[in-house]
Amino acid sequence: MPVMISLKLRSYRKELLDNEDIPFADIRQNMKELNIINTHLGGHSITIDGIKKILKNSPGNKPITVCEIGCGGGDNLKAIEKWCRINSIKANFIGIDIKTECIEFAKQQFDSINAKWVTADYKDVRFGNNKPDIIFSSLFCHHFTNEAIVMMLQWMKANATKGFFINDLHRHPLAYYSIKTITRIFSGSYLVKNDAPLSVARGFTMNEWKTIFDEAGISNCNIQWKWAFRHLITCCDPPSALTIDSPIGDNETARDANNPAKYDVSIIGGGLAGLALSIQLKNKGYSVVLLEKEQYPFHKVCGEYISLESWNFLISLGLPLTEMDLPIIKKLVVSSPGGNYLEHDLPLGGFGISRYRLDHELYKIAVSKGVALYDQCKMEEVLFQNEQFTLETTAGAFKSTVCCGSFGKRSNIDIKLGRGFITQKNNKLNNYIGVKYHIKTNFPADSIALHNFKNGYCGISKIEDDKYCLCYLTNAANLKENNNSIPTMEKNVLYKNKYLKEVFENSELLYKSPVTISQVSFSKKTQVENHILMIGDAAGMITPLCGNGMSMALHSSKIAETFIDAFLQLKMSRDDMETGYAKKWQQTFSRRLATGRLIQQMFGKESVTNRFISFMKQFPMLTKALIKQTHGKPF
Ligand SMILES: Cc1cc2nc3c(=O)[nH]c(=O)nc-3n(C[C@H](O)[C@H](O)[C@H](O)COP(=O)(O)OP(=O)(O)OC[C@H]3O[C@@H](n4cnc5c(N)ncnc54)[C@H](O)[C@@H]3O)c2cc1C
């Protein structure tokens, strides 16, 4: 009397093949028979269907690299190689299997095909910049638990540039009893006799696949039932929104509103933090979309003095700083509203470059690397569900596994997320305005001035092309008291500092009107909000008089990149990525921010600033130490 088994749930009974001590002669017999089953019951043609589907979605003339995980003796790769040869498709192959004997056997059998055979647990394989185009597994997943398959899918997704697919068994009574009978009659291998029906019992239903893919946060996949009792699941990345060859205005043409493009990482805001992060992640081979509401190139309120701690990092992103003939700034001069004056060498120093130029150069690098960069695209809503983000923007919807907020000091997204600093009442740290001009003036190229006035301060330093940046920060009350008129406020308040008056009266203003911003806040922020990793000013803003905000923005992108990479490589959980990033951010920047807030309190009130400058003049070492406290080391 045959024993009836329940196929309602997946069986987790171990197959004989999963034991460590099976003699290789038996494994070889098993692989030979599996190849016969695959050839005659359509297994290979399903695998080739998977290849065809991905190539159809992502056509091209370049040679392709196809990687199989759990490749056994290499028969599947051989079948694909044959199909590629017939169809004149140039292809390279990678076969990965944990069993040395299988890899040795594959090498012996298929010495002639252009394949790299790797003995390894697939999870430990790092492709670096040479990721395969297509990754697949055939009759491999059913050896694993659902949880392990979720990780496997995320690994496949992170490592395949065109797409990945799975060919595995449908758990069905008809399949189970048929294969049991066939193998009992025809098979000469005890492994096949035991494992073939058991592998069906370990197989999947269509709904189980849907749940597993949901848990993996992968939505762009297609599940097909195939004869005989198999599923073919193909997942293709949508084509990049923008490549270097396509004109920038054409972004929308690559989009399909009903099928949002899915990326490894989405970045909201294309200032320094967002652009730098996009380049680093692209260098690691991830698919990245960056959304910026303005159109490049554009001006931004910023003092445009950047600490030298960022020099090497910017060069590593591809910016040819040494060839750009930029002013190197080594000296600081500070004046109080009453005319008190302090000069000091800057311990590390900085250089001058306009944000118009700096952000534009980074933008061009990001585009050339293949970042899908949408400018004039405002982020409206971001939702985290089933391990993935959905982003609603003025250019349509996007999806991603990781999302980073680099939307600067204050954005509509902060309001949507109800972030703490937005709901705070106005106080000493949260209600500032910023004003910036580019000017032609007479001032030493190697110095930066910080001139104080009632309730504010103004920085002046050289940037490119014999231009200077003049940028000041003041509280909103100052403007209100002067009829909300910038020229009136400048005449009534800024001109009271004789040095500033001289600069305004003896310089040529290069724009008709200044660039301005309002509602600047230096209040504390959180570094992770609703699973979004915040970088740059969105994570926390240092007071501008420290001249360190840009370096902090760049440095935070480097920290974030390390954690995102580890998460996408499945070396850490999402939770660990989030807590690890926030902790590292705090360790790196919190001292600078606290010192910046403290110094900010010393500037603004005339008498306090005067006394502060007189005091610091007596103690140059203290001045040096204070400047150092607000800066970091090269990173
Ligand atoms: C008055 C002033 C002077 C300063 N001077 C200096 C200085 O001399 N040196 C220095 O190192 N730092 C200075 N800073 C600080 C420095 O400007 C910032 O720290 C730095 O710009 C932060 O970069 P970021 O990438 O985080 O943000 P940003 O450069 O502000 O970029 C954020 C981007 O996000 C975009 N964005 C916002 N919302 C959305 C949305 N919903 N959808 C799409 N895109 C969006 C914005 O358009 C913007 O381009 C100064 C700041 C101020 C206010």
PDBQT file of the ligand as one rigid body, heavy atoms in Angstrom, charges set to zero:
ROOT
HETATM    1  C1  LIG A 701      24.233  81.126   4.832  1.00  0.00    +0.000 C 
HETATM    2  C2  LIG A 701      24.985  79.836   4.730  1.00  0.00    +0.000 A 
HETATM    3  C3  LIG A 701      26.343  79.831   4.461  1.00  0.00    +0.000 A 
HETATM    4  C4  LIG A 701      27.058  78.641   4.388  1.00  0.00    +0.000 A 
HETATM    5  N1  LIG A 701      28.398  78.666   4.134  1.00  0.00    +0.000 NA
HETATM    6  C5  LIG A 701      29.121  77.517   4.114  1.00  0.00    +0.000 A 
HETATM    7  C6  LIG A 701      30.518  77.528   3.838  1.00  0.00    +0.000 A 
HETATM    8  O1  LIG A 701      31.128  78.547   3.552  1.00  0.00    +0.000 OA
HETATM    9  N2  LIG A 701      31.183  76.332   3.873  1.00  0.00    +0.000 N 
HETATM   10  C7  LIG A 701      30.560  75.147   4.125  1.00  0.00    +0.000 A 
HETATM   11  O2  LIG A 701      31.226  74.103   4.144  1.00  0.00    +0.000 OA
HETATM   12  N3  LIG A 701      29.220  75.115   4.357  1.00  0.00    +0.000 NA
HETATM   13  C8  LIG A 701      28.488  76.255   4.337  1.00  0.00    +0.000 A 
HETATM   14  N4  LIG A 701      27.136  76.222   4.544  1.00  0.00    +0.000 N 
HETATM   15  C9  LIG A 701      26.481  74.913   4.714  1.00  0.00    +0.000 C 
HETATM   16  C10 LIG A 701      26.349  74.169   3.394  1.00  0.00    +0.000 C 
HETATM   17  O3  LIG A 701      25.757  74.999   2.422  1.00  0.00    +0.000 OA
HETATM   18  C11 LIG A 701      25.512  72.918   3.582  1.00  0.00    +0.000 C 
HETATM   19  O4  LIG A 701      25.957  72.240   4.721  1.00  0.00    +0.000 OA
HETATM   20  C12 LIG A 701      25.576  71.992   2.376  1.00  0.00    +0.000 C 
HETATM   21  O5  LIG A 701      25.051  72.667   1.258  1.00  0.00    +0.000 OA
HETATM   22  C13 LIG A 701      24.793  70.743   2.633  1.00  0.00    +0.000 C 
HETATM   23  O6  LIG A 701      24.692  69.977   1.464  1.00  0.00    +0.000 OA
HETATM   24  P1  LIG A 701      23.435  69.013   1.253  1.00  0.00    +0.000 P 
HETATM   25  O7  LIG A 701      23.741  68.194   0.064  1.00  0.00    +0.000 OA
HETATM   26  O8  LIG A 701      23.097  68.334   2.516  1.00  0.00    +0.000 OA
HETATM   27  O9  LIG A 701      22.226  69.988   0.984  1.00  0.00    +0.000 OA
HETATM   28  P2  LIG A 701      21.979  70.987  -0.216  1.00  0.00    +0.000 P 
HETATM   29  O10 LIG A 701      23.233  71.374  -0.884  1.00  0.00    +0.000 OA
HETATM   30  O11 LIG A 701      21.120  72.070   0.352  1.00  0.00    +0.000 OA
HETATM   31  O12 LIG A 701      21.145  70.115  -1.265  1.00  0.00    +0.000 OA
HETATM   32  C14 LIG A 701      19.834  69.688  -1.014  1.00  0.00    +0.000 C 
HETATM   33  C15 LIG A 701      19.148  69.544  -2.366  1.00  0.00    +0.000 C 
HETATM   34  O13 LIG A 701      17.889  68.905  -2.187  1.00  0.00    +0.000 OA
HETATM   35  C16 LIG A 701      16.980  69.469  -3.117  1.00  0.00    +0.000 C 
HETATM   36  N5  LIG A 701      15.625  69.208  -2.627  1.00  0.00    +0.000 N 
HETATM   37  C17 LIG A 701      15.024  69.659  -1.503  1.00  0.00    +0.000 A 
HETATM   38  N6  LIG A 701      13.775  69.169  -1.402  1.00  0.00    +0.000 NA
HETATM   39  C18 LIG A 701      13.576  68.386  -2.483  1.00  0.00    +0.000 A 
HETATM   40  C19 LIG A 701      12.485  67.612  -2.957  1.00  0.00    +0.000 A 
HETATM   41  N7  LIG A 701      11.346  67.540  -2.297  1.00  0.00    +0.000 N 
HETATM   42  N8  LIG A 701      12.628  66.935  -4.123  1.00  0.00    +0.000 NA
HETATM   43  C20 LIG A 701      13.800  66.978  -4.830  1.00  0.00    +0.000 A 
HETATM   44  N9  LIG A 701      14.855  67.709  -4.432  1.00  0.00    +0.000 NA
HETATM   45  C21 LIG A 701      14.760  68.392  -3.271  1.00  0.00    +0.000 A 
HETATM   46  C22 LIG A 701      17.351  70.960  -3.130  1.00  0.00    +0.000 C 
HETATM   47  O14 LIG A 701      16.918  71.603  -4.298  1.00  0.00    +0.000 OA
HETATM   48  C23 LIG A 701      18.865  70.875  -3.019  1.00  0.00    +0.000 C 
HETATM   49  O15 LIG A 701      19.510  70.938  -4.273  1.00  0.00    +0.000 OA
HETATM   50  C24 LIG A 701      26.386  77.401   4.598  1.00  0.00    +0.000 A 
HETATM   51  C25 LIG A 701      25.019  77.401   4.840  1.00  0.00    +0.000 A 
HETATM   52  C26 LIG A 701      24.320  78.595   4.909  1.00  0.00    +0.000 A 
HETATM   53  C27 LIG A 701      22.851  78.561   5.184  1.00  0.00    +0.000 C 
ENDROOT
TORSDOF 0
